[in-house]
Amino acid sequence: MFDKLEFLEEKYEDLSAKVADPEVINDQRLWQRYMKEHAEITPIVEKYRAYKIAKNSMAEAKTILMEENDEDLRELAKMEISELEVELGEIEAEMRKLLIPKDPNDEKNVILEVRAGAGGDEAGLFAAELLRLYIRFAEKKRWKVEMMNTSESGVGGIREASVMIKGKGAYSQLKYESGVHRVQRVPATESAGRIHTSTATVAVLPEVDDVEVDINPNDLRIDVFRSSGNGGQSVNTTDSAVRVTHLPTGMVVSCQDGKSQLSNKEKAIQILKARLYESELSKQNAEIAEERKSQVGTGDRSGKIRTYNFPQGRITDHRIGMTVYKIDAYMAGEIEEMVDALITHYQAEAMKTMEE
């Protein structure tokens, strides 16, 4: 760990010189890249320097304890050593945490997609509730929410929906929501009072910059059609809805919530880029996971990650074995406790991997 910290401190000094170089400043793109790198490693270097100062103070206190005869000075040295041992332990733990490789997507906006799974109309109703849950959570965070596409079912539910959530750190907070969510409850349409199990799938995709995913226009097929509401009833007299097909992968994205064909096309391509980026990222993560035999950061959505049991008022996350008993508040967007627990869990897993 300390070899890496020494290297980062040297890199920090080098970057500090570069961002102050007039020639680099004149090249704004290069300057911004260096500034970003500089900002990323600054907290680690500052913590390492604090560690070295505390370490030097510890050495001085130990020297006094060994060489000084004055009992008052010796007592002061003992007190300082005791305090510095605690401080050094805390700083070292913080440095290990800061050295965990950062997810480059953590600060990005997200495209969140919710789809009804198994369970018929009840699955569509649950998908709609999950969508509202995330919108309310985003609003509590003062993030901006923009509907991108909605396909409604006939009973007030949704078949699928996509929303853009814009806010600092949105991806870092929501990325562990990707997966299959299971609900157990008595559906409103059930007259016999039997508990049904239904599912909905959530996908959290980082917003992608143009430089990260380059799509060849020749690889796209663009179809336009008329937007429609429940039961196929037309809600638009023009062909403003857009369907974009990525021919090399077969990925299809439809968008009809925008006011114009151009708006819907832009949104559809934005979702397509996010899906292509996430697909490639998942492949890379799967390869890493195979090598390290670790599921940290794979974004694997094959299994059920969470169960919402309404009769018992509980929500259980199966990945970390956590259960909370406040389902009404949870469905109203108060999910911070679960989000924080997941982040802490996966940070701890990443630290274990570093130490192996």
N, C-alpha and C positions, 0 to 999 in steps of 0.2 A: 504493500500500500504506500509506504513512504517513498519508494523509488518513483512511483507514479506521481505523487505529490510534488516531488522535486522537479520532475519533468514539467508538470503543469505550471509551477512557479516560473521556470525558465521561459516557457511559452508565453506566460502572462507578460513578462518583461519585454519579450520580443514584440508581442502585439501592442503593448503600450507605446513602444517606439514607432511602430508602423502607423497607428491611428493618428499620431501627431506629425507624421511626415507630410509636408505640403504636396508632394507628388501623389501620394496615396489619396489625400483629401480631394485633389482635383478629379480623381477617378471615383465618382460617388458610389458606383456599384461595388468596387473593390473595398472602399472605405466602409460601406455598410456591412459587408461580409466580415471584415476584421472586427468591426464594432460589436457585431452579434457574437462572434467567438469570444471576444474580450469580456462581454457581459455575462456569458454563460459560465466562464471559469472564475470570474471575480469572487463569488461567494466561497468557493472552495479554497482559493488562494488566501483570502482574508482569514478563513478559519485555520488554515495551516500555519499562517504567520502568528496567529494568536496562540496556537499550540506550541510553537517554538519559543515564544516569549514565556509562556507558563513553564515550559521545560527548563529554560535557563534559570528562571526564578527558583524552581525546585532544586537545581544543582547548587545554586548559591546558598539556599537555606540549609541544604545538607552539609555544605562546607562549614557553615557557621556552627552547626550542631556538632561536627567532628572536631573543630579547632578552637571554638570559643569556650572559655571557662566561666564567663559571667552567666549565672543561672537565669537571670531575666531574659537575656538575649537568647539563651538556649530554649526557654519556654516559648518565646515569640517564634523562633525557628520551627519548633514542633507544631505550633498552631498553623503556621503558614504551610508547612509540608502537608498537614492533614487537609487543609482547604484546597491546596493545589492538586492533591491526588483525586479529589472529587471533580475539580474543574477539568483536569486532563482526561478523566474518564468520560465526562460529558462531551468535551470537544472531539475526542476520538470517535465516539458514537455518531456525532453529527457529521464528521468528515466521511465516515463509512456510508452514511445515508446520502451525502452529497455526491459520492463517487459512483452511486448506482447509475448505470447508463440511462440517460433521459430519453423518453419517447419523443422523437422529433415532432410528433403530431399533437402533443399535449396542450399547447396553447391555441390550437386551431378551433375554428367554428366547426359545427358538425351538421351533417345531414342525417336525421333520425328517421328510420322507416319502421312502420308497424304493419304487420300483416296478420289477418285472422288465420288460425291453424285448424286443428281438428275440433269439431264440436258444433258445426252448423251455425245457426243464428246466434247462439250463445257465444261462440268464438268471436263473431263480429262485434257483439256488444262489449265483450271483454277487451278486444283490440281498441275500440273507441275509448274505453275507460283508461287504458294504458296511455294512449295518446294524450288525453286530458291531464293525466298524472304528470307526464314529462313537460307539458306546456306550463302547468302550474309551478312545477319546480323551477323551470327556466325564468318564469315571471318573478318568483321569489328572489332569484339571483340577479334580477334586473337585466336579464339577457333579452335580446330581441328575437322574436319568433316570427317566422314567415312561412305560411302554408305554401307548399310547392305542388302537391298533387293529392287528391282524395278520391277514392272509389268507394262509394257508400253501398251498404246492403239495405234491404227493404224494411228492416225493423229498427232503424236508428243506429245500427252498428256500421262498421267499415270493413270492406274487404282488404284494403290496404291504403296507406297514407304516407306521405313524405313531408317533413318540415325541416326548414333550415333554422338552426339555433345559433345565433351570433353572440359571443361573449368570451371574454378572456378566460382561458382554461376550460372551455366547455367540453372539449374532448377528454381532458384528464379526469373530469368529474363523471362523465357519462359512458366512457368506453367499456366499463365492466357490465353495462346493462345489456350488451349484445347476447342474445340467446333465446331459448324457448321458455316462455313464462306460462305456468299452468295455474288454472283457477278451479277451485272446488266450491260449488255452491248450488243452491236451488234456483234454477233459471226462472225468470218472470213468466216464461211461457209454459212452465211445468205445473200442471194442476194437481199431480199426486204428491208433490212435496219431496220428490227424490233428489238427492244430491248428484249433480252431473260434474264431469271433469272435461274441461275444454282447454285449448292452448292458443297462444298468440306468439308470434316471433318478432323480436326487436333487433334491428341492425343499426349500429352507430358508426357512421362513416366520417372520417375527417374531410373537411372541405379541401379540395385540391387546387393548387395554383396551376396556371397554364404551363409553367416550366416543368412541373412534375409529371404531368401526363399529356403527351402530345398525340392528338387524334387526327389521323389523316381523313380529311373530308370525304375522300373517295371510299372510305370504309364505312360510311354511314348511309342508311336509307331513311329518308324522311317521309312519313305519311301524315296527312292531315285529315281530320274528321270532325264531326260536329259534337261539341260538348253536350253531355246529357246528365240528368239527375236521376232520382229514384225511378225505377220502373221504365227507364229509357225515355222519360219525358224530356223533350228538348228544353235547354235553358239558354241556348245561344242560337241565333239565327245565322251565324257564319261558321265556316269550318276553321275554328281557331284552335281546337285541340290538336296536339302533335304527338306522333309516335316515332321515336328514334330507335332504329335497329343498328347495332354494331355488328357488321357482317363477319369479321374474323372470330368473334366469340359467341355470337348469337344473342348477346344481351339486348333486351328490349326495355325501353323506358317510355312511359306515356305521361303526358302532363296536360291538364285541362283547366287548372285553377286560375291561370293568368288571364289578363284581359285581352291579350292579343296573341296572334300566332307566333310572332317574334319572341314575345315574353315566354310563352310556353316552350318554344324551341330552346331558348337559352337555359331555362330551368332544367329541361330534360337532359341537355348535354352536360350540365353541371352535375346532375345526379349520376349520369353515365360515367363521367370522369371519376367521381368518388367511388363508384362500384368497381371500376377497373383498377384503381389504385389500391383499394382494400383487398381485392382478389389477389393482386401481386404480392401485397404485404403479407397476406395469410399464407401464401405459398412459402415465402421466405421464412416466416415465423415457424411454420410446420417443419421445415428443414432443420432450423435451429433446435426446435423442441425435440426432434428425433435424435439429434446429436447429443444434446444435454440431458435427455430424458426428463424434460421439464415442460409443464404446460403454461408457464408464466408468459403472458403476453401473446398467446397464440390466437386469441379471439375465436376459439373453437365454439361453434354454436350448435354442435350436434346433439348435446344432451340438454335436459331440462335444468335450468339454472335456479329457478325460483318457483315456489308454490304459494298461492294466495288462497288460504282456507277461510272463507267467509263465516261459516257456522261457528268456528272456534276463534275467529277474529285474529288470526295469526298469519304472518308472512315469514317464510323460511327460505334462506338462500342456501342451496345445497353445496355450493363450492366451499363455503367457510363455516357451515353448520350453525349459522346465526338465525335466531328467531326473534321477531318483535311482535308484541301483542297490541297493536294500535292500527288496525286495518283502515278505519275511517280516515284518520289523519294521514296515513300513508297514501291512500288513494287520492287525497287532496293535495299531494305534492310534497309532503313532509318526509322526504326520503334521505335527509342528510346523514342520519345515524348509520344507515346501511351503506351509503356511498362512502363515508369516511372509513368504515370497517373494511370494506373491500380494498380501498386504496392502501390502508395500513397492512392488510394481509399480503397483498402482492408486492409491496415494498419489502416486507420481511422475507418473502420467498426469493426476491431478487438478491437480497443481501446474503442469504444462505448460499445461493448459487455462486456468488462472488468468492465466498470463503472456501468453496470446495476445490 
